[in-house]
Amino acid sequence: MKTILRIIILSVLGYTMAGLSLFCLSGQKTVPRTPWYWQMCQILIQPVMEVFFDGKESRWFHWVPTEVVPDATAITVIHGDQKAPHRGESWISNARVSLGMWRMCAIIAPPEGYNHGRVWYYAFVDRSQRCTIQLNGPIRILIGPDDVEVFGISSSGEVLKLRVMTITKREDSRYRKYPLI
């Protein structure tokens, strides 16, 4: 019994240390800064997400309201995947989506000519929310059953017309270098 308890304790400690290492080394920065309790949640979740679920980086606590309203020319439409299941109202159905039920993703990037090292943010039109994770190049976003309207916001607040580089399967190894948001 003591041996099993030791194994469990060491596993939890190892898992937590691995999560802390991944979080500290990831360089993920958020604006506004994510509260400490969500950072701890991220530390615990990230190793599982990295190993089993394509390294999805955004969680529910990474989304904040935005008052930036793009004009119609700055909106990019990503068409839905009719095979993807709809989200439910419960947190578990939302978690299942992040954990692999939405199989397709769009590779999106800021407009041509946008400095690759410059920070930008990803936002939804219909939800008036933006992701707080600072981005600096192409990203992968999951495609659900509905069409979505998205846009980018530069670090100075300028609205960016995002471009869709391609639509592909979530597990496509050619695009895994891009963060899954």
C-alpha positions as CSV (number, residue, x, y, z in Angstrom):
1,M,0.0,0.0,0.0
2,K,2.8,2.4,0.9
3,T,4.5,1.7,-2.5
4,I,1.3,2.5,-4.4
5,L,0.9,5.7,-2.4
6,R,4.5,6.7,-3.1
7,I,4.1,6.0,-6.9
8,I,0.9,8.2,-6.9
9,I,2.6,11.0,-5.0
10,L,5.7,10.9,-7.2
11,S,3.5,10.8,-10.4
12,V,1.6,13.9,-9.3
13,L,4.8,15.7,-8.4
14,G,6.4,14.7,-11.7
15,Y,3.3,15.7,-13.6
16,T,3.1,19.1,-11.9
17,M,6.8,19.7,-12.5
18,A,6.5,18.8,-16.2
19,G,3.5,21.2,-16.4
20,L,5.4,24.0,-14.7
21,S,8.4,23.4,-17.0
22,L,6.2,23.4,-20.2
23,F,4.4,26.6,-19.0
24,C,7.6,28.4,-18.2
25,L,9.4,27.4,-21.4
26,S,6.4,28.0,-23.7
27,G,6.8,31.8,-23.7
28,Q,3.1,32.1,-23.8
29,K,2.2,35.7,-22.8
30,T,-1.3,37.1,-22.3
31,V,-2.7,40.6,-22.2
32,P,-4.3,41.3,-19.8
33,R,-2.2,39.0,-17.6
34,T,-4.0,35.8,-16.7
35,P,-4.8,35.6,-12.9
36,W,-2.5,33.2,-10.9
37,Y,-5.3,30.6,-10.3
38,W,-5.9,30.2,-14.1
39,Q,-2.1,30.0,-14.6
40,M,-2.0,27.1,-12.1
41,C,-4.9,25.5,-14.0
42,Q,-2.9,25.9,-17.2
43,I,0.2,24.3,-15.6
44,L,-1.9,21.3,-14.7
45,I,-3.7,21.0,-18.0
46,Q,-0.9,21.7,-20.5
47,P,1.1,18.4,-20.3
48,V,-2.1,16.4,-21.1
49,M,-3.0,18.9,-23.9
50,E,0.6,18.8,-25.3
51,V,0.8,15.0,-25.4
52,F,-2.7,13.9,-26.3
53,F,-4.5,16.8,-27.9
54,D,-2.3,18.7,-30.3
55,G,-1.0,21.2,-27.8
56,K,-4.2,23.3,-27.8
57,E,-3.2,26.5,-26.0
58,S,-6.4,28.5,-25.4
59,R,-8.8,27.8,-22.6
60,W,-12.0,29.5,-21.5
61,F,-10.1,31.9,-19.3
62,H,-8.1,33.3,-22.3
63,W,-11.1,35.0,-23.8
64,V,-12.0,38.6,-22.9
65,P,-14.6,41.1,-24.2
66,T,-13.4,43.4,-26.9
67,E,-14.9,46.7,-27.9
68,V,-13.1,46.8,-31.3
69,V,-15.6,46.6,-34.1
70,P,-14.2,45.8,-37.5
71,D,-15.8,47.1,-40.7
72,A,-17.2,44.6,-43.2
73,T,-14.0,44.6,-45.3
74,A,-11.8,43.5,-42.3
75,I,-13.9,40.4,-41.6
76,T,-12.7,36.9,-42.6
77,V,-15.3,34.2,-42.8
78,I,-14.3,30.6,-42.0
79,H,-16.9,28.1,-43.2
80,G,-18.1,25.5,-40.8
81,D,-17.5,21.7,-41.0
82,Q,-20.9,20.0,-41.4
83,K,-19.5,16.8,-39.9
84,A,-18.5,18.6,-36.6
85,P,-20.8,18.2,-33.6
86,H,-22.4,21.2,-32.1
87,R,-21.2,22.5,-28.7
88,G,-23.6,21.9,-25.8
89,E,-24.3,24.1,-22.9
90,S,-22.3,22.2,-20.4
91,W,-18.6,22.6,-19.7
92,I,-18.0,18.9,-20.5
93,S,-19.3,19.3,-24.1
94,N,-17.1,22.3,-24.6
95,A,-14.1,20.4,-23.2
96,R,-14.8,17.5,-25.6
97,V,-14.6,19.9,-28.6
98,S,-11.1,21.0,-27.4
99,L,-10.1,17.4,-26.8
100,G,-10.6,16.3,-30.4
101,M,-14.3,16.2,-31.5
102,W,-13.6,19.1,-34.0
103,R,-11.2,17.4,-36.4
104,M,-10.7,20.2,-39.0
105,C,-8.8,23.4,-38.5
106,A,-8.0,26.6,-40.4
107,I,-4.5,28.0,-40.6
108,I,-4.9,31.7,-40.4
109,A,-2.3,34.5,-40.4
110,P,-2.2,38.3,-40.4
111,P,-2.2,40.1,-43.7
112,E,0.7,39.8,-46.2
113,G,3.4,42.3,-45.2
114,Y,2.5,42.3,-41.5
115,N,5.8,42.0,-39.6
116,H,6.2,38.4,-38.5
117,G,7.6,39.3,-35.1
118,R,4.9,41.9,-34.3
119,V,2.2,40.9,-31.8
120,W,-1.4,40.4,-32.8
121,Y,-4.6,38.9,-31.3
122,Y,-7.4,36.8,-32.7
123,A,-11.0,37.8,-32.2
124,F,-14.6,36.7,-33.1
125,V,-17.1,39.2,-34.5
126,D,-20.3,37.6,-33.2
127,R,-19.1,37.0,-29.7
128,S,-17.2,40.3,-29.4
129,Q,-14.3,38.5,-27.7
130,R,-10.6,38.3,-28.3
131,C,-8.0,35.8,-27.2
132,T,-5.5,37.2,-24.7
133,I,-2.6,35.1,-26.0
134,Q,-0.1,37.2,-27.8
135,L,0.5,35.8,-31.3
136,N,3.2,36.6,-33.8
137,G,2.6,34.4,-36.8
138,P,0.2,31.9,-38.3
139,I,-2.1,29.9,-36.0
140,R,-4.4,26.9,-36.2
141,I,-8.0,27.4,-35.1
142,L,-10.6,24.6,-34.8
143,I,-13.5,24.6,-37.2
144,G,-17.0,23.8,-35.8
145,P,-20.3,23.2,-37.6
146,D,-21.1,26.9,-38.0
147,D,-19.5,29.6,-40.1
148,V,-17.6,32.1,-38.0
149,E,-16.5,35.7,-38.7
150,V,-13.0,36.5,-37.4
151,F,-10.5,39.3,-37.4
152,G,-7.2,40.3,-35.9
153,I,-6.2,43.1,-33.7
154,S,-2.6,44.5,-33.7
155,S,-0.9,45.3,-30.4
156,S,-1.7,49.0,-31.1
157,G,-5.4,48.3,-31.6
158,E,-5.4,48.3,-35.4
159,V,-8.0,45.9,-37.0
160,L,-6.3,43.3,-39.2
161,K,-7.9,41.4,-42.1
162,L,-6.8,37.8,-41.5
163,R,-6.0,35.5,-44.3
164,V,-6.8,31.8,-44.4
165,M,-3.7,30.0,-45.6
166,T,-5.4,26.6,-45.8
167,I,-8.0,24.3,-44.2
168,T,-6.7,20.9,-43.1
169,K,-7.1,18.1,-40.6
170,R,-6.2,18.9,-37.0
171,E,-3.5,16.2,-36.9
172,D,-1.8,17.3,-40.2
173,S,1.9,17.2,-39.2
174,R,2.8,19.9,-41.8
175,Y,1.1,22.6,-39.7
176,R,1.7,21.4,-36.1
177,K,4.4,24.0,-35.8
178,Y,1.6,26.6,-35.6
179,P,-0.1,27.0,-32.2
180,L,-3.6,25.6,-31.9
181,I,-5.7,28.4,-30.4
